[in-house]
Amino acid sequence: MILIDAQSVAASRPGRPLFADVSITIASGDRLAVVGINGSGKSTLLRQLAGIDPPESGTVRRGRGARVVFLDQAATLTGATVAAAVGQGWEAAAVLDHLGFRGRLDEPTASLSGGEAKRVALARAVLTVGPPDDPNDDVVLILDEPTNHLDVDAIAWLEDRLAAHRGGLVLVSHDRHVLDRVTTRILELDRGRGYVHEGGYAGYLEGRADREERAVRAEEVRRNLARDELAWLRRGAPARTRKPRARIAAATAVVEGRPEAPARRGDLDLGFGAKRLGSTVIELHGAGHRFGDGRWLFRGVDLALDPGERLGVVGPNGAGKSTFLDVLAGRLEPAEGTVVVGSTVEVGMFDQRGRDLDPSMRVDVAVAGPNRLPDWEDARFLERFWFDADAQRAPIGLLSGGERRRLQLVLTLRAKPNVVLLDEPTNDLDLDTLRVLEDVLETWPGAVVVVSHDRAFLERTVVDVLVIDGEHPGRRLPGGYAGWEEQRRARRGATPAARVRQAVKAERPRQAGKRSPSTVRYLLRDAERRVAALERRRDALEAELMAAGPDHQRLAAVGNELTAVHEELAAAEHEWLTLADELDH
């Protein structure tokens, strides 16, 4: 069943076109992703397909009886409470539970953050489509960045839900795991044109590489032809008069022709001018935080960042990951414990809120700051972040969401920090920027701490993870995201003893044999501190267990926490032994 048929649609924004002559048909069972660099018009195209905005040219037709359910990037909610915005019933409660809203049906929508409002709007869209076993093949679901603000478990649930949808699906996403799992076709918007790739994300990469290869070959052919035509043109007027004027015009066009300019020139240069870090970066000693008399978000955290740290912070939404970064950045005093910051540390914080940017201010003026006019150095700096001359002079209000996010990254790094704290950096950034950012972080000269739910990004960028959740509020695990996932899978069905063995097995020496003795000694001291902190926590819990008396609920809660601490202590002791052995050899 044909759900949407778009033919030769086009769009522009003040000062430049976005795309033209883009055609696509969506039928029942189609799984289409739209990708492209920030500002290429992805969200605009989705709004045209959904019937929200008309195309500037071309047509968008909807199939007979077809229904459209649309999730905009800037979600708006109707209804005073979450329940009023989404609906009542067990299914609404179940969907909201998966998206992190258990027990929050009566919460006012006016008090929700932007990310929370987006999750509620996603729940509403999913419920509007209906359950997967309903005959909903007449529904096309159009989602703009649906995985932004979702944790890992919510993304996995959404993947399953979308894979079971019988109708059509169109989405914009930069989550490569989602693209691989859910989509069967990808529409790439590149320099105003649309290219369709079969086979999901892998097919898109192959198709794009083939197109770039063909462009290189075509340019080689053009240059060879240009040399021949130039030689003919230089033979003089008598020779040329025997040729038709059309041939002369064609030869001139070949000689003067140029290959199409790339969408972006050069590499995104992020690792510039950062000051060298000393031996002390940022250390937490018994740090914990809670707001008021509420629950502890994290507690008893002992952490010493290495000058070359690559640490991911993981856990469900609302667990306290952003609060943890605020404590690291010095924005927030911990409720208990201490924070020690080295004298050479310059912190750069790239958070979800971003800076308050005046939409009427020009991009180059925002980068130059309030005390001077933009100069050539600002222009060159912005070019390194893929803001061309037109984009530099554009008002911030005309930038796409991804371009504004990239501008916030520019403003963060303009201060040349040597400790970078990234809170959900992948939200709204395009695939090209993500890949380059991953490459840069591998060789970044300072320390990097990342909060992210993007599995591919975590797999590429972090060595260890710090887990903040209800069970383990602030423990460090080696092995990165993969190690954490491996332990989580083991915990779901393993005995406590087996879980300890799995935790030890999941540990991997970090580039054993390649680290300097000073680095290993530093890591050994960090492991010693963690072992000591866990031993103190174990002793306190054992004392609390003895004093619990006949309170069975308290006994169970303390017993569960004590089991977890024993497991963490076993893993920490194993890491200490591994590092000690590495230092001896």
C-alpha angles and dihedrals in degrees: 000000000000108000104172130008117188119184126189095335121176140186139179140179128216109297101012145031121253103198140334138195095017115161128183137157123208119200133175110291095022117135109196128175123193115213136172141124120299110283096024092117105260096140091042091055091049091052089051092050090049092052093243094117126024118235117252088233136359127039140276115201128186121216120247109280093002118146127205126211111189132193110194123208090240099048120205123197132210119204133057095251138033090254091051091050095048108023139249131275139075095287093055090049091049094050092047089049090056089050095051102265102113109155093002101102092115095048114121113251090219090068095053122109120235092261092048091049089052091053092049090050089050090052090051091051093049092048092048089057090051132224118321093251092059118099093254100146088122092064125091112199113207115192127181110204095331095173096058109114093012122122123228096268093048091050091051090050091049091050090056092047094050093045089056094049110115098199129064126302129201120175143165111217139151093198103112093197090056091048090051095045103040113025131076098180134032126204109205119201108206126167094335099314134095126231122188118213123191121217107042126262095340090051090050092053092048093046093048092048090050091050092050090047091052089050090054091049091047090052091052090052091048092052093050091048090046091056091053094046092046090053090051092049090051094056089090139253098291091058093045094051089067089061125076117257090242090062090052091051092048093049091050090051092052093050094046095041122112132197115258111275114250118253088243131019124216130349127307100254110206104149100074131135100345114160118244115260124233125226093275114063115156122329130187120201116193090330121177137157141197132159113247111318093331127121121299111260091196132350141184094018114170110184136157115190116220119225087247096038120160105184129163122203113211139176141106125305113282094021094117105262095135090046089054090054090049089055091049091049093050093243091117132036112227116244088233137009130031139276121213118196122193120239093242096051120121109180123208115191120199103184137174094254094055123192124311100256121193104234091212094054119099118244095240092048091053090053094046092053132222099295103061145023122261114269138186092278090058090049092051091045092053092047088059086059092050098257105138124204094274093049091048092058095042122106112255089238090068094056120102119244091260093048091051089050090052090049089054088053089052092052091048094051095041087083090060098233122190095202112053121192112193120193110194093330094174095064109116096351115127125242094257092053091046094052093048092045089053091051092049094049090056089066100026108142094223141042123297128197116184132193107195144142092199102113096197091049093050092047090055102041115033134066099190134017132218110216119214113182140119093276100043111022100191116352127147120230127190121222098059123240093331091055091050092049091048091054093045091053091048093050093056092067110010134097118245091257092049090048090056091051090048092050091052092045091050091059115102124190106245106246093324113209094019099076125091119245090247091056092049091048089051091051090046091055089049090051091048091053092050092049091050092048092049091048090053090049091048092051092048092050092048089053090047090050091054091050096046093088117183095342097122095185091052091046091053094047094048091043092054092049091047091052090052092049091051089053093048090047092052091051092046092049090049091052090049091052091048092051092045090052091048090051092050091053 
